[in-house]
Amino acid sequence: MAKVTINDVAKKSGYGLGTVSRVISGDKSVKDSTREKILKTIEELHYVPNVNGARLRKKHSGVIAVLVPVINHPFFAEFVECLEHIAGKEGYSLILLTSQMDEQKEEDILWKIRKKEIDGAIFVTHYEHKNEDINGLPLVSIDRHLNHVVPFVSSNNYEATKEAIEYLISTGAKKIGFIGTKPFVESEVTLREKAYLDVMKEHNYTPYIVYEVVKHGEEKELVDKFIEKYPDVDAVFASGSSSSTYIYNKYVSMGKKFPEDIQLISYDGVFNSWEDAPIVTSIEQPIKEMAEQSFKILIDIINGKEVNQITLLKTKFVKGKTTK
């Protein structure tokens, strides 16, 4: 039995090859009634489009990469899951790489993009890259400023943190601490520390802060250092959810009660959706929307469209059981 071709679909449906091709490629400009007739014909003929051939004609591989420092971090895990779902719906395959311990992985992806083996990448990176290595490549960054040549998606770090610290002050907190992991590269995340310091200065409060460069998975040493250095704080702002879980458990083990003895707010509310996690008052990032926007921007870049350099998304303040 002869293989059904796109010509057979065009002939039986009564439409031209160009129209049939646009329907197969998902072009939204085709009228709904026309699309329905062509799709019905495709179904009747059991036609299977040659996806690889279409991609070759478009000079696209249909593959994108996402690079995160680690995958066993709740923010990265949820972000990748959302991104995988979005990419799959749009007909793209996703390559996942964890690069915290191996900068060469990122260099390899950049090389694959140059060779057209993959179409582009979404970076959550701890590493700097030279302008000549990334300029003009289809890349999108999450939070990080990649030499100001790569568009990035982030949340409203400064405003959200300021709101959280102001909330703690409104509940009567006087000694408010800040625990954060300082990024290796320029990043919107650093605005969390700036917001904290600005509010403390505005209210003439003493800052209690431990803010250092550590890798993901090493947050415990920061928390231990903070508690040893500032044993009598009455509130803590954690710049990341990994720290917040350890902070919560550490204070509970010390006999402290939330929120009577100490209050806690965490940036990232991801852990609140995990089964065994404490219900921590959080600044919840719109992870699904961040994934959607980063994917859309990347595809626009791949297709030669103009995109915004900065995309900032609003967070949500979620009150849990760790604040008054």
N, C-alpha and C positions, 0 to 999 in steps of 0.2 A: 504494500500500500504506500503510495507516494506521500511524502511529508507535506503537511499543510503549510503554506507560506503566507506572508503578508499580502501577496498578490491575490491569493484565493479569498482572503477576508475582504479585500477591497472590491473584488468582482462580485461576490455574493451580497455584500451590504449595499453596493451601489454608490459607494463613496470613493474618492480618490485616495491614492497611496499616502499623500501628505496628511490628509485628515485622519486616516487610520493610524498613522505613525504618531500623530499628536495625541490621540486618545490613549495609545499604548504607553506613551511617555508621561501621561498624566497632565497634559497641557489643559489649563482651566479655561482657555479661550474657546474651546469647542462647546457648542450648544448642548444642553442636557439631553434633549431628544435625540440628537445625532449620536452622542456618546452612548446612550442606552442601546440604540440599534446596533452600533458597532460592537459593543461589548456582548450583546446577545448573539451576534454572528460568530464572534470569537469563541463563545461557549459552545455553540452548535457544532462548529468545526473542530473543536478541541485544539485550537491553535495555541502553541506555546511560544511567546516572543523570545527572540534571541537577545537576552539581556546583555551578555558579554559583547556581542556585536554592536549593540547600541552604545554601549559605553566606549568602545573603541572609536566609534564615529564621533562621539562627543569629546574624545580625548580625556575622559574621566575614568578612574578606576572603580568608582563606587565604594571606595573604602576610605574611612577617616580614622585617625588615631586619637585617643585621649590618654594623656599622661598625668598621673597623680603621684605624689610622693609615696603613699602607702595605700593599700586598699582596706586594711583593717581599722580605718578611722571612719566613724559614722557619717561625717559630712561627705567624704569622698565616696564611700560605698553607696550612699543614697543618690549622689550626683551621677555616678556612673550608671546606676540602675535606670535612672530617669533618661539619661542620654542614650543608652542602649535601646530603650523602648521607642524613643523619638526617631532615632536613626533607622531602626528597623521598619517603622511605619513609612518612612520616606524612601525605602529601598536601598539604604546604605548599610554596609557592614562596618563593624566597629572593632578596632584593635585597641586593647587595653595594655598599658605598660606602667609599671611602678618604677619610679626613677630616683627615689630618695638616696639610695646607696650606689647609684651608677649613672653618672652624668652622660656617659657614652650612649645610653639608650636614647636620650634626647637628640644627640648628634646624629644617631642612626636614622631617626624619624625625619629630621630635617633633610638628610641626604636622600631618603626615599621620596620625599615630596619633590625635591629637585629632579629626580629621575622619573617622576610621574607614576611611581609605583603605588602611591596613595595620593588622595586629593588634597588633604590638609590635616590639621591637628588642633586640638583644644588642649592647652597647656595649663597645668597647675604646677609651677616649677619653683625650685629653690635655687636655681642656677642662673647666672648671667649668660647672655649670648651676644656675640659681636653683631653690630648692625649689619655687616656684610653677610652674615650667616642667616639672618632672619628677614631682612628687608625685602619686601615684595612677595614673600611666601604667604600662602593662605593659612594663617594662624589666628587663633583667638586665645586670649589669656583670661584666667579667672583670678581676680584680685591683683595679680602681679603686674607691675609696669615693666614690660620687656623693652627697655631702651626707648620707650615712648614711640615705637614704630608699629607696635602690634595692638589692635583694638582689645579692650578688656571689659569684662562683665563683673560687677561687684554689687554689694549691698550698701546701703547708706550707713556705713560704719560710724562716722562721726556723730550724726544726729541720733542714731539708735543708742549708742553708748551714753551720750549726754543725757538722753531721756532716762536711761536706767539709773545713772548716778543721782540724778535729780529725784528720782522716785525713792531711792534709799534715804536721801536726806529728808524727804517729806515724811518718812516713817519714824524719824527721830534718830537715825544712825549718825554717829559723830566721828567714829574712827573707821573709815571705809578704805579697804585695801584693794589693790589691783595685782592680779597674777596673769602674766602673759608670756607667750613665746614670741620672741622677736624674729620676724622673717629674715632669711638670708639675703633677700633682694628687696628692692623698693616695692612697696605694696600698700594697697588701700587699708590693709589690716592695721598698719601703724597708726591710723587715725583713731583707733580705739584708745590707745594710750594718750594721745593728744587731747581727746575729749575728756577723759578722766582728769588729767592734769588741769585743763582749763576750768572745769567745774569746781575742783578742789580749790583752786586759786580764787575763783569768783566768790566762794563762800568762806574764804580764809581758813580752810581746813588743811591740816597736815596730810600730805600724801604718804601712803604706806605701799610701797611698790617693789615687786620683783619682776623684772622684765628682761629676759635674756634669750640669746640664741641657743636653742636646743632642737634636736630632731624630734619628729613625731615618735611617740613612744617613750620619751624621756621626760615627760611633764611632771612625773612624781617628784623628781629631785627639786624642781622649782617650788612645788607646794610645800615640801618638807622645809625647805630653806625659808620660805615665807612665814610659816607658822612658828619656826624657831626664832625668827627675827622680830616678828610682830605678834606676840602671843595674846594680846588683849584687844584686837580689833573687834568691832561689833557688826561688821558687814564686809563682804568680799565680792568684788566683780571679777569673774573669770573670763579671760579673753577667748577661751575655747572650751568646747564641751568635754574633751578628754580630761582637762584639768578639773573641771567642775565635778565630775563623778568622783575623782580621787579626793577632792576637797571635802565633798559631802561625807564620804565614808571615813575620812580621817577625823573630822570634827565629831562625828557620831561616836567613833571609837574613844575619843577623849571625854565623852560624857556630855558634849554640848547638844543642846536641843535647837532645832530649827522651827520657827524663826525667833523663839523667845530669847535664846542666848546669842545667836548669830544669824545673820541673813546672808543669802547667796543669790546672785544673778549671774547667769552664764550667757555669753554670746554663742549662739547655735542651740536650737532646741531639739536637735535630732535625737538625743538620748531619751527624751520624754516619750518617744514612740517605740522604744525598745522595751521588751517585756519586763526585765528585771531592774530597770533604771529608776532612780529616785525622781520624783516630780519636782524638777528644779525650775524656778522662775527664770524665763529665758527670753532672749532676743532671737526670734526664730527667723532664719533666712528662708527666702522663697526658693528652695532648691530646685523644684520642678521648673519654675519660671527661669531660673538661671541656666538650667540645661537647655530649655527651649530657645532662649535668646542667644546663647552661645552657639548652638547648632545653626540657627537661622542666619546669624552673622557670618559664620564660616561658609555656609552654602552660598550666601550672597557674594562673598569674596571670591569663592571658586568660580562663580558665574560672572565675575568682572563687574559687579555692582559696587557703588559707593556705600560705605557704612560709617556709622558714628565711631569715633575713637573711644568714647566712654559711654557705657550703659550702666546706670545705677538703679537698683531695684529696692523698693521699700521692704523693710522688715516688719515683723509683728511682735509686739510685747505680749508675752504669754505669762500670766501670773500663776505660779505654782504654790507649793507648800513651803518654800524656803524664804519667803518674804512676808512681812506683816500686811 
